[in-house]
Amino acid sequence: VAVFSAHARAIELCLFDAHGAAELERIALPERTGDVFHGFVAGIAAGARYGLRAYGPFEPRRGHRFNPAKLLLDPYARAIDRRFAFHPALTCGAAHGAQPGDADSAPFMPKAIATAAAEAAASARPRVPWADTTIYELHVRGFTQLHADVPAALRGTCAGLAHPAALAHLRRLGITTVELLPVAAAIDEPHLARRGLANYWGYNPAAWFVPDPRLAPGGIEELRACVATLHQHGIEVLLDIVLNHSGEGDARGPTLCLRGLDNLTYYRTLRDDPAAYADDSGCGNTLALERPPVLRLAMDMLRHYAQAAGVDGFRFDLAT
């Protein structure tokens, strides 16, 4: 297990039962090399549920928001056991308060699932010349939800997009390439959740490596199968990728992953007020992609979808 954090004092691996409900053990990572905490943990098998807790200063006015009461998702998690749903326990209390909230967020957080290394996608990419490319932007759920010839059980999912009825419609349109609106696991913004509303579009990512359980209940394997089927019919697949901000939002938003692991590294904060975020994205925070650890996370995620899902390319939302 290896976890980056330039400012944490300690990081724990937290193991949960098969239902992701009971926390069974906390294991402090015993070694640190540079800014990477690491250690070997025996007996972890595919399917194990886990999370992280990070210890360090909670000093918002210096840009630090460590709070071990908040269970954190591994930013490199490849699968989660449930969809994200906002709950007040996920937040740290007052945006600029001196004390962090002490409510344990674990009952309300998805747990990462340990997985075997994903197989490389085997399908051959169509490689349509750019001059001949016609891109059709679509939302996986919206495109398949109301199609009468797509089986009801598949509607709203990547499996539904790969159904012959959906493929026939795409071929009739004469397009060469589909651009899928974000498929990464996302969370609804707090102001929407409080009103019983949802972020339909998915532009609020919380786990970049994980297809959202609502769109791909079968995870990366379902997305890979969908891409392979589209490729068989000569259709390329682009993913709309959100790397300008995260679903953690502004200082009043939930602590899900990057904020709790190393807020001052992963996000741009205001130079004269590190408690506040530079909101270049207009979405509450801005990922600091100019910093090597953040850029590495982004590049590793892109490689994951290119290799494990076989996608042909990406479209970057706002692209800060």
Solvent accessible surface area in square Angstrom, and as a share of the most:
residue,aa,sasa,rsa
1,V,72,0.42
2,A,73,0.57
3,V,9,0.05
4,F,43,0.18
5,S,0,0.00
6,A,31,0.24
7,H,67,0.30
8,A,3,0.02
9,R,168,0.61
10,A,38,0.29
11,I,0,0.00
12,E,27,0.12
13,L,6,0.03
14,C,0,0.00
15,L,27,0.14
16,F,11,0.05
17,D,35,0.18
18,A,79,0.61
19,H,154,0.69
20,G,1,0.01
21,A,78,0.61
22,A,48,0.37
23,E,56,0.25
24,L,118,0.59
25,E,89,0.40
26,R,113,0.41
27,I,41,0.21
28,A,62,0.48
29,L,12,0.06
30,P,98,0.62
31,E,95,0.43
32,R,105,0.38
33,T,93,0.54
34,G,63,0.61
35,D,58,0.30
36,V,53,0.31
37,F,8,0.03
38,H,55,0.24
39,G,10,0.10
40,F,182,0.76
41,V,24,0.14
42,A,78,0.60
43,G,81,0.78
44,I,69,0.35
45,A,67,0.52
46,A,76,0.59
47,G,32,0.30
48,A,30,0.23
49,R,57,0.21
50,Y,32,0.12
51,G,1,0.01
52,L,2,0.01
53,R,1,0.01
54,A,1,0.01
55,Y,63,0.24
56,G,10,0.10
57,P,31,0.19
58,F,24,0.10
59,E,65,0.29
60,P,5,0.03
61,R,159,0.58
62,R,146,0.53
63,G,0,0.00
64,H,12,0.05
65,R,6,0.02
66,F,4,0.02
67,N,8,0.04
68,P,43,0.27
69,A,21,0.17
70,K,1,0.00
71,L,1,0.00
72,L,2,0.01
73,L,2,0.01
74,D,27,0.14
75,P,13,0.08
76,Y,74,0.28
77,A,3,0.03
78,R,87,0.32
79,A,26,0.20
80,I,15,0.08
81,D,38,0.19
82,R,81,0.30
83,R,94,0.34
84,F,2,0.01
85,A,56,0.44
86,F,30,0.12
87,H,65,0.29
88,P,90,0.56
89,A,12,0.09
90,L,1,0.01
91,T,24,0.14
92,C,13,0.08
93,G,45,0.43
94,A,70,0.54
95,A,6,0.04
96,H,72,0.32
97,G,20,0.19
98,A,84,0.65
99,Q,143,0.64
100,P,45,0.28
101,G,22,0.21
102,D,133,0.69
103,A,50,0.38
104,D,62,0.32
105,S,0,0.00
106,A,6,0.05
107,P,81,0.51
108,F,76,0.32
109,M,0,0.00
110,P,3,0.02
111,K,2,0.01
112,A,0,0.00
113,I,30,0.15
114,A,20,0.16
115,T,65,0.38
116,A,78,0.61
117,A,99,0.77
118,A,47,0.37
119,E,130,0.58
120,A,81,0.63
121,A,25,0.19
122,A,106,0.82
123,S,36,0.23
124,A,87,0.67
125,R,81,0.30
126,P,40,0.25
127,R,180,0.66
128,V,33,0.19
129,P,81,0.51
130,W,203,0.71
131,A,102,0.79
132,D,88,0.46
133,T,30,0.17
134,T,70,0.40
135,I,70,0.35
136,Y,69,0.26
137,E,100,0.45
138,L,9,0.04
139,H,19,0.09
140,V,2,0.01
141,R,103,0.38
142,G,34,0.33
143,F,34,0.14
144,T,0,0.00
145,Q,60,0.27
146,L,163,0.81
147,H,43,0.19
148,A,87,0.67
149,D,98,0.51
150,V,1,0.00
151,P,59,0.37
152,A,76,0.59
153,A,96,0.75
154,L,57,0.29
155,R,76,0.28
156,G,0,0.00
157,T,14,0.08
158,C,0,0.00
159,A,33,0.26
160,G,0,0.00
161,L,0,0.00
162,A,20,0.15
163,H,41,0.18
164,P,93,0.59
165,A,17,0.13
166,A,0,0.00
167,L,3,0.02
168,A,27,0.21
169,H,58,0.26
170,L,0,0.00
171,R,118,0.43
172,R,170,0.62
173,L,81,0.40
174,G,53,0.51
175,I,23,0.12
176,T,29,0.17
177,T,1,0.00
178,V,0,0.00
179,E,15,0.07
180,L,0,0.00
181,L,12,0.06
182,P,8,0.05
183,V,6,0.04
184,A,17,0.13
185,A,1,0.00
186,A,4,0.03
187,I,1,0.01
188,D,14,0.07
189,E,40,0.18
190,P,24,0.15
191,H,97,0.43
192,L,36,0.18
193,A,34,0.26
194,R,164,0.60
195,R,164,0.60
196,G,70,0.67
197,L,100,0.50
198,A,63,0.49
199,N,26,0.13
200,Y,96,0.37
201,W,133,0.47
202,G,13,0.12
203,Y,53,0.20
204,N,6,0.03
205,P,3,0.02
206,A,6,0.05
207,A,5,0.04
208,W,10,0.04
209,F,1,0.00
210,V,5,0.03
211,P,3,0.02
212,D,6,0.03
213,P,38,0.24
214,R,82,0.30
215,L,19,0.09
216,A,2,0.01
217,P,92,0.58
218,G,40,0.39
219,G,21,0.20
220,I,13,0.07
221,E,99,0.44
222,E,27,0.12
223,L,0,0.00
224,R,46,0.17
225,A,59,0.45
226,C,1,0.01
227,V,0,0.00
228,A,23,0.18
229,T,33,0.19
230,L,0,0.00
231,H,13,0.06
232,Q,139,0.62
233,H,77,0.34
234,G,40,0.39
235,I,5,0.02
236,E,18,0.08
237,V,0,0.00
238,L,25,0.13
239,L,2,0.01
240,D,3,0.02
241,I,10,0.05
242,V,6,0.03
243,L,16,0.08
244,N,0,0.00
245,H,2,0.01
246,S,3,0.02
247,G,3,0.03
248,E,4,0.02
249,G,15,0.14
250,D,66,0.34
251,A,16,0.12
252,R,158,0.58
253,G,5,0.05
254,P,1,0.01
255,T,1,0.01
256,L,1,0.01
257,C,4,0.03
258,L,1,0.01
259,R,4,0.02
260,G,2,0.02
261,L,0,0.00
262,D,0,0.00
263,N,2,0.01
264,L,49,0.24
265,T,14,0.08
266,Y,8,0.03
267,Y,0,0.00
268,R,54,0.20
269,T,29,0.17
270,L,72,0.36
271,R,240,0.88
272,D,132,0.68
273,D,46,0.24
274,P,35,0.22
275,A,1,0.00
276,A,24,0.19
277,Y,18,0.07
278,A,17,0.13
279,D,73,0.38
280,D,85,0.44
281,S,10,0.07
282,G,63,0.60
283,C,56,0.34
284,G,15,0.14
285,N,0,0.00
286,T,0,0.00
287,L,5,0.02
288,A,0,0.00
289,L,33,0.16
290,E,104,0.47
291,R,76,0.28
292,P,105,0.66
293,P,38,0.24
294,V,3,0.01
295,L,86,0.43
296,R,164,0.60
297,L,12,0.06
298,A,4,0.03
299,M,79,0.35
300,D,32,0.17
301,M,2,0.01
302,L,23,0.11
303,R,118,0.43
304,H,15,0.07
305,Y,1,0.00
306,A,29,0.23
307,Q,111,0.49
308,A,4,0.03
309,A,1,0.01
310,G,4,0.03
311,V,2,0.01
312,D,39,0.20
313,G,17,0.16
314,F,52,0.22
315,R,95,0.35
316,F,89,0.37
317,D,18,0.10
318,L,108,0.54
319,A,66,0.51
320,T,57,0.33
